């Protein structure tokens, strides 16, 4: 902590708020979040002391909100992001480029926090402003990508694929395009493939995303973990189990090293590896990972967040596989109403949970008959 304070003081004495902000951006891209946060906060303090720099301060606040989002501090992030949007509407204008950028970031933050309706509304507003402004290709692509992520959450896969395809075309013809942004699109296409059964297509997209991300961000970056996770899922779902497991472990290790052991992205990796274990008949190993992931989701996102509920539903499948029928039924009975109030009626996770509950009620009502086993159920790829 003392070293960090000295580090910040050294830069704060020598650099302007703008320079501090720019250095923070560089650290953020390298996943050096602690250093980046301190530099952003030093920049904010610096702007506060210079009259007439309200717009600059709002931009730095938007950047800080992105960092808080990346580190899963969603309540802090929402407060910072909403304040940034409010300030930029005044200082940059309702149709200002920085206003739209902050609004796009807010939309994605709402999506990650589970506020899907708010996310869609903010993304659509950003797109409408972009169209009215004749915005640059990259700005339009960013809003399209967020709306595509919302569409994936809503299981509107054809719409999401169209948005991502358009975003990819826009990114590739923009001279200032960043490879990381293009890789993000390929990861989105991989996620669609995983959820629509196009596993070979998902593998190709995830492999492309991984190559781009490694070339632009190196190996020690959470974006690499996302690519590895998607690649593991695609390979596993094609039945190549021995090949998939190392990718799962690499993804989790990278998330733990860059974001921490208690980050929701780390928990998503744990859930997917647990699903792999359950399919391979390793129920005890799966249970340990599901319990750890559920604890992370409960603490970071809340016990009624979809990820927390779906992970609890996966635990029901583990208890059933281990013939712990009373535990399975009690947990299933507790979470099923919450799942029904959270997921759409056609969501495969909800349908699987309903089917498991129905089976458990029959099995526990017929104690004299050996319960039937259900096949292992897969968590939706994240």
N, C-alpha and C positions, 0 to 999 in steps of 0.2 A: 504493500500500500504506500509506503514511504517512497519507494523507487518510482512508483507511478506518479505520485505528486511532484517529485523532482522532475520527472520526464515532462509533465505538463507545464510546470513553471518555466522550464527552459525554453519550450516552444512559445509559450504565451508571452514571454518577455521579448522574443525576437521576431514574432510573426504577427501579422494582422489577422483579424477574424476571418477574412476571406482565405488567407493562407492556411489557417488552422482548419477551416472547413474542408478545403481541398485535400489536405493531408489526411483528414479523417476519412474522406471518401476512399482514398487509396488503401487505408488500413481496412476499411469495411470490405472492399473487394477481395482482400487477402484473408478475410475471415478473422482478422485480429480485432475482435469486437471490443475488448476492454479498452485498448488504446484508442480506438475510434470514438468510443463513447465519451471518454474524457476530453478528447480534442473537440468534439461537437459541443460539449458543455462549455468548454473554454471559449469557443467561438461565439456561442449564445451570450455569454457574459460580456464578451468584447463588443458585440453589436449593441447590447443594451446601453453601453456607455457612449455610443456615437449617435447623435441626433440624426434623424432622417434615414435610418437604415432599417426601418421596420420590415420592408420587403426582404432584405437580405437575411434578417433574423428569422423570418417565417420560412425561408428556404432551408436554412440550417435546421430549424425545428422539424421540417418535413424529413430531412435526412436522418435526424435523430429518431424520429418515429419509425422509419424503415429499420433501423438497427434494433429498436425495442421489439419490433415485430419479429425480426429474424431470431431474436433471443427469447421469444415466447413470453414476453412481458406485455400481454395484450391489453390489460387495463391501462397501463402507462402509455402504451402506444396509441390507443384510441384517443386518450385525452390530448396527447401531443399532436396527433394527426388531424383531429377535428379542429384544434386551435390553429394549426397551420393553414388549413383550408379557409377558416374564418378570416384570418389575417390577410391571406393572399387574395381573397375576394375583394378586400378593400384596397390593398396596395398594388396588386398586379391586375386587378379588374376581374369581373365575372368570366371573361373570355380569355384571360391571360394564359400564356403557355405554362407558367409555373403553377397557376391555379389548377389547370387541367391535370398536370402531373401529380399534384398533391391529391386531387380528387380521385385519380386512378389508383393511387396507393391506398387511399382510404377504402375504396371499393374492395381491393384485395384483402385488406385487413379485416373488413367486415366478413368476407367469405371465410377466412381462416378462423374467425371467432364464432362461426356458425350462424351469423346474421345474413342469411342468403337473400332475403327480400331487400334489405338495405344495400347489400353488395350489388345486386342487379340494378337498383335504382341509381346508385352512384356511378356505376360503369356506363349505363345508358346516357346519363347526363354528360359524362366526359366525352362519349362518342358524338353526341349531338353538338357539343361545343366544337369539337375537332372538325366536324363536317362544315359547320358554319364558318370556321376560321380558315379552312383550307390548310389544315395543319400538316406539318412534315410527316413523311411516311412512318418514321419511328414512333412518333407520338400517337398516331392512329393505331399502329400495331400494338402498342402497349395496352390501350384500352380494349382492343379486340381480344387480346390474350386474357385479360381479367374476365371479360364477359364469357369467353370460352370456358374458363375454369368454373364459372358459375353454372354454365350449361352442363358441364360434366357432373357437378354436384346434383343437378336436377335430372340427370340421366337423359339429357337431350343430346345424344352423341352425334347425330348427323349435323345438328346445328353447331356443336362445338368443333367438329372436324372442319366445317366450312370456315368458321372464324379463324381457326389456327392456320388453315391453308392460305387464307387471305393475308394473315399476319406474316406468314413466312415469305410470301411474295413481296410484301412491303419491306420487310427487314432486308431481304437479299438485294433489293435495288437501292437501298439507302446507303450512301457512302460512309455515314457515321455509325453504321450498325455495329453492335458489339456481338462477338461470338457467343457470349453467355446468354444473350437474349434469344439468339437463334437456337441454341441448345435447349433453352426452356421450352420453346415451341415443340421441338422433337420429343421432349419428355411428355408434353401434353398429348401428342399423337400416340406415344407409347401407352399412356394411361388409357386412352380410348380403345386401343387395340386389346389391352388386357381385359377390359370390361365388356367388350363385344365379341370376344372369342377369336380375334385375329392375332394369335400368339406369335406367329412368325413375323407378321408386320410389326408387332410390338417389340420384338427382339431387334429387328433392323433399326427401328426408330431409336430405341434405347442405346444401341451400339453407336449410332451416329451422334446422339447427344453426349455420350461418354467421351468419344474422341474429340469433339469440339470443346467440351468443358476442360478436359485435361490439357488441351493445347492452349486454352486461354486463361485458365485459373490454376493449373497445377493439380496435384493429387490431394493436397490437404485443404479441401474446400467442401462445404456441405452439399454443393451442387453435384459434386462427384458422387457422393453417397446416394443422392436421389437417382442418378443414372444407374448406379450399381444395383440399387434396390429394384428398379423397374426391369433391369436386365435379368436379375435373379428370378423375379416373378414370371417373366416370359419363358425362361428356360425351364423352370419348374413345371409350368402348366403344359409344356410339351413333353413332360415325363423324363427330362434329363436331370434327375435328382442329384447325382454326384457332382455334376457341373454347377448346379445352382447354389448349393450350400456355401461354398467359399465366397460367392458374391454377396450373399446375405451377411455373412460375417464381416466382410470388408466394408459394406455399407454401414453397419452398426458401429464398427470401430471408428470409421471416419466421422460419423455424426457425434459419437461420444467425445472424440478428440477436438472437434471444432465447435460444437454447440453445447456439449455437456451430457452427462448421463441422465439428466432429468428433463431433457427437452422433448416436446411432443413428436418431433421428427424421429428422434431416437426411439421413442415408443412405437411409432409406426413400423420401424424396422423390426423391433422386437415382436410385434404382432404377426408380421409376415413370416418371420423365422419360426414362430410358434405354430403357425398354420402348416408350415413345411414339416415340423416335427410331428404334429398330430397326424398328418397324412402318412407319415412313415412309421406310425405306431409307437412313437416316443411320447406318450401322454404326460408322463411326469415332467419331462423337459419342457413340453408345451405349456403346462400349467404354471410353472415357475415364471416363464416369460410373459404369459398373459397377465398374471398377478402383478408383476412389476410394471407392465405397460398400463394396466388399468389404474394403478396408483398414480402414475405420472399424469395420465389424462384427468383423473379426478382432481388432482392438485392444481394443474396448470390450466385446464379448460373447464372444469366443473363436472360433477358426476352425471349431469343430464346432457352433456355434450354428445352428439352422435358417436364420436370415436370411443368415448367411455362406455356408452351403452352397447355398441357393437362388440367391443372387447369383452364385456361381461357376457354377452351372448355366446362368444367363442368359448368362454369358461364353462358354460352349460354343456357344450359339446364335449369338452374334456371330462367333466364329471360323469357324463353319460358313458363315455368310452371306458372310464375307470369303474363303471357300475356303481357309482355313488348317486343312486337315483333320487333319494330324498333331497340331497343338496342341489342336484340339478333341477328338480322340480321347483324348489323354493326360490332359487335364483331366477329361473325362467319366469315364474309367476310374478316376481317383483319387477323385472325389467320389461316384460312384454308390453304392458300398457304405455310405458314411456317410449319404447321403440315405435309403437303404433301412432303415438302423437308426434313423432319426430321425423320418421322416414315416410316416403311415399308408399302408397299401397302396392305398387309393383316392384318395390325394391327387393332384390333377391335376398338381402340380409334379413329383411322383415319376414319374407315368406319362409325362409329357412328357420327363423326363430319360432314362427307360428307352427310350422310342421313339427319341430322338435318338442314344443310344448304339448301339442296334441298327442304325440307319441308317448311322452312321459306320463301324461294323465292316464292313458290306457295301461301303461306298464305298471305304474304304482297302484292302480286299482285292481291289478291281477297278480297279487304276490305269489301265487302258486305256480305261475308260468314264467319260464326263463325269458327275460326281456330281450327283445330284438336289438341288435346294434345298428346304428345309423352310420353311413359313411362319413368320413371327416369332411367338415364344411370349410370352405375357403373364405377368408376375409377378403373383402373388396380390395384390389390393389390400390395402394396410396401413391 
